Amino acid sequence: MVRNGVKNPKQIKISKIRPIVSRTDLKGVIKYCNPYFCEISGYTEKELLNSPHNIIRHPDMPKIIFKFMWNRIKKNEDILAIVKNRTKDGNYYWVTTSFESKYHPVTGEHEGYLALRHAAPKSAIKSIEPIYKKLIEIEDMYGISAAEAYFIDFLRRKNISYDDYVKDLTKYRGIVASLFSNMRKIFA
């Protein structure tokens, strides 16, 4: 099967404990990437630096999820998301990503964003894949506004906020929340 230009794309297994880290400017241009990001994505540091972060965007990701994420981080609201990324060679990997705003330590000016990622739980992937597929179908047929309305209604019917929904899917408690907290301190 050929998918997205790749014959039989495969899921890349990523470490449950090694973080994938990047920092971007306010427009999403990569200004820092850790070595593990390079290793997993298949891009060199030189290829990633000064490239838009969407260089790793997988076509199986609904546009509405990125719109939702950008709306949140532009309002200085941190966000946790389940994201399918594409490697340079067309394979893919699933991550739980925490996005947060970063400020200059002296001037206090907003200077960009920090993304901390780790392996998404298999159960979260299994739950989110059909939703993402449905959102893409809606986007393709009716546009991003219709997908947004569907997703908001989906969360409303579940009587849950986006944040709580993702935290429930990823089991973002205890050790996982602690891991993200410790990574934030290291990469602040």
Secondary structure, 3 states (H helix, E strand, C coil): CEECCEECCCECCCCCCCCEEEEECCCCEEEEECHHHHHHHCCCHHHHCCCEHHHHECCCCCHHHHHHHHHHHHCCCCEEEEEEEECCCCCEEEEEEEEEEEECCCCCCEEEEEEEEEECCHHHHHHHHHHHHHHHHHHHHHCHHHHHHHHHHHHHHHCCCHHHHHHHHHCCCHHHHHHHHHHHHHHC
